[in-house]
Amino acid sequence: TQTQTQTQTIALNSDNVNANTNISTNTSTNANVNANTSTNTNDNQQNRFLYGLTPTLLIPVLPMSAPPPLPTLTPPPPLPTSAPPPIPESIPQLQTTSTNSVNPPPLPVSLPPVIDETLIEELNTCSISNEENVQHPIIVETELKKSDSSQQVNVENIENSDQTSENSENSENSENSENSEKAESTTKKLTYRDHVTREILETEKSYVKCIRALVDTLVVPLKEKRADYPQMPPDVIRSIFGNIEDILRINETLLEGLENRVEHNWSESATIGDLLNKMVPFLKMYKDYTIQYDSAITILTEWEKQSAFANFIKKWEDEPKQLNSQLKIRAFLIQPIQRIPRYKLLVEDLLKNTADDHPDKNGLASALAVIKSVAETVNESIRKNENRQKILEIQNNFTHYNLFSSIQLVEPHREFLKQGRLFKICRKTRKERWFFLFNDILVYADEAPPGLMKRFIFRLSVPIDKIRIEDKPNITGSSKEINYAFEVRNPKKSFVVLAPTQEEKVEWMIAITKACESWQAKVQSLRNMSSLADAHEAPVWIPDSEAVACNGCGTPFSMFNRRHHCRKCGIVVCGDCSNRRMEIPGMGSARVCEKCFQANIQLTKSNGRKTKMN
């Protein structure tokens, strides 16, 4: 009986061990099932995303915070190994004494379940891994259906509130930007106004310094007749330098006021218009200086023809005068004329950058009005001076074909208008000529060959008031092709010229015509273009190449039968047909053809009859 009891006890213990082993196995199996379920869920969601499968329920996307970090799954702790109960001491005796007893099977050892490490990593990276985030699909769908309408309302409310806040922010930003732009523009205007004011002061310093150098080193010594200076009559000194000493005193007073105002008492509300208005009554001195400037340069040019005076001026120009650069005497004399346009530009810029409510606004406006009127007179004087320099440059490049003659192009009334290359049709060929158009004359010249010091060789000068222009149609398709031609007719000499292009032809014809009309208006002439056509004009000569035989008798020209041009009509005749002479205005007694001679006789007879009848 005792042996049976012990045997049952051992069996019971074995059953307990098996039960524990089954429990451990079931636990491991459940863990694997849960892991497989989570993995399958994640795989199903990934497959739906990859293959474009959408769930039956669309969940509105709302701003959500990032999901909490997923807990890392760790293997369950190992189960304790159940040791077999102690065997009583009598059992070995039974085993040894009983031959029919069988040894019990070895007890299984319960080991912890083995979990794959790769599976653990996949579970850690899965988006749905803990039980708190996993819900039953039916429950999720039901909850979403209930909250769908409320979420839509919340989304609309959120959008409306966002729009309202954006509108309010935009309005605030626009107001702030407008205010900031106004503040920035005001700051820029004030800054730029200060800059222009400083520029007026600095340029006034340079201008006064330049005029002071001219007066102290040249004008005053000449008036005092110092020994090392040339002796000049007082009226010549006054004609060249004018009232430049009075102008210096005016601008020194203005400079003193500007320095006191800008450098010592300047502020945002400071003004300089009152200082400029104090100078306005004295601007008439600038007008007087400008008017006599042309004659001053002419007198200076005449005195520079004297070698002693020219050498003295050259030495004076090279002497240092504590200026930024060495200026020629003409550069000093033109300083007052250039200063008035500079005043105009600076005051205009200052007025534009002065606010309407600034105390300097009205003062600047009144000063600018007077400066503009003076500037118009000064600008005209500057233009004439530049034109005179151009005429002087052309004259210095001229030489006469007669070496004993000289060219005088510079005249007080003369103005340069236009220059260019044209082809003049001569007796035998076309020759390139340089034409120079002035307001009172038309000059043409040859280009000098290389080696000469001059560039042009003077040929002819024609008074502009005796010129008449006629268009000449183009002739094409023959050896006598003529393009872009026009005739220049006048009592002294008429000729045909060819322009390179149609545009240049038109420009020359218009320029010559306008110059003729303008000059006639200046001399108050009553003649017009039709009366010029009625007056005598020198004919345009027919080129020798176009005349094969005499236009009078038809005799062919040869080495012995020479060509002669009729000075009245320009045709080519032989010597026998041009042995008559008659008085032609501007030419005196000239050779004419028989036809022109007979026509003149008939005209003289008819005029004589009219005189007798009267």
Summary of the structure (lengths in Angstrom):
residues: 614
radius of gyration: 58.0
end to end distance: 196.2
largest distance: 200.5
contacts: 1573
relative contact order: 0.04
helix: 56%
strand: 12%
